[in-house]
């Protein structure tokens, strides 16, 4: 087998040579050390350098891959392909996204090729750490265990990403290199049945949880609680609620960040403010940096390149490119009952539409709406009121909302945005990408407790998240100044809209509790790349998304082709890149089998 054919599935970071990449974490912020052979790297500093390379691909960019299809935020797969957001921009721009959004994508789609390549590149970098450790000298046993645990955590993460997106994937461990037989790389068994890789993903996170310390010397490194959170989330995807529960119990009672801070909820927008990143709510995040020299390099910069398209168009923060516009359906989801302040679980998608100038909505709203999206006339951090159409590239296709969770304040421009010589410098930001935050843990725990019949405990967890949103010190206010150091407005006199949010008094039954939790995840984690995967694992993607196609004002009228629909048995997964199937099956045998329906 020719090495060049194999590189996209399992790129060889170290066969004869290796290039070490600078990473975003402060403890990994080292310059490239050049090209070295494996034996030279078989020592403590060499292994640490290889671990840098494995962390470096958490953002999905670099190595053999640079593209928006592999963004750490999963904004395309998790949000645009759900009811969070429209693709944005002009309909013809980045057409590969539109075909995914409408579930008409094929196995030749460039975005899925990006995601596949980036994750398997990350897996092989993690595997190189494990391979070199076996021949390394001068490394204390405790250090070797630590390096192994971090490498396996990263390998587990990259496989988990692939599993969520593609489903039927090969698991690649350290025994597989570009010189091994293709017979070791399969997603089907001898009978042609797809292989279940969940146990191996579990094993990586279990090892990491058992062998990582609770506190790390540098922010950004995975600790035992990050591994525990990932393992618990894997169990939730598998429906293993009894196994997940003790992990959630421990995380909520004892979990701390890598710097030793006990997990807690902070001001909502502090999770998306580069000045307040790595807070008590950050379980594990991809670390970003700007103005460090990487913005002038030929490769991907250390700023959040994966989200560089997702800024208001033509003004305000950035100058490009008008993608990732929040959907009308998402805006409508923030409607609340005027008496209880609870979500309208069954009717939120009905007219009138929020912020529709021709059919004015005057009811109450969950205050999180104005931290999730920019709405016409509502304060947009310290950029002034959102100007509506002036910041939208194509109003008829994109609606009237702008993304907000990836945006920096005007007072932060040039500090947390790049000033380097790069084509999209003002869209390169030092805003971390949250992979798991504590509110995600609480809501997963609530779901777990509900599935096990413990409704009172689930109620406590959901209300804990809602109580944070109900705190008026964390709302958006009119005629006020935005303080980017604290993610708050002052004076807090006139709320930006008619906010009302209440707590649940009781969950009367399991079905009601699950629906409430599902809605809470929609509201709390909107535009963070979770929604599609949640809908699929809950088994309600077809119902929710086909209803979205039928009822969403923009989607129905101008954006989505007639007949766009979610097809059960196919649309739950994205297509495996055809090039990889052709390469691995070139011997006439089926090693890599396409997902059903493609």
Protein Blocks (a to p, Z undefined) as FASTA:
>chain_A
ZZklmmmmmccfblmbccddddfbfklmccdebjadfklmmcfklmmmmmmmmmmmmnop
ajjbccfklgfklmmmmmmmmmkbcfbljfkgokllmmmmnopacfkbfklmmmmmmmmm
mmmmmmmmmmmmmmgghiafklmmmmmmmmmmmmmmmmmmmmmmnopacdddfkbcfkbc
fklpccbdfkopacdfklmmmmmmmmmmmmpcfbdfbehiacfklmmmmmmmmmmmnopa
klmmmmmmmmmmmgccfkopacddddfklmmgfklgoifklmbdcdddeheopmmmmbdc
fbdfklmmmccehiajhjbehiaiacfklmmmmpccfklopacfklmmpccdehiaklcc
fbdcdfklmmmpccehiaehjnopaehjmlpfblmlnojadcfklpccfklgoklpcfbd
cfklmlpccbdcdfbdfklmmmmmmmmmmmnopamlmmmmmmmmmmmmmmmklcccehia
cdfklopacddfbgcbdcdddddfbdfbfklmmmmmmmmmmmmmgonlpmmmmmmmnopm
mmmmmmmmmmmmklmmmmpcghiacdehklmpccddfklmmmmmmnopafbccdehZZ
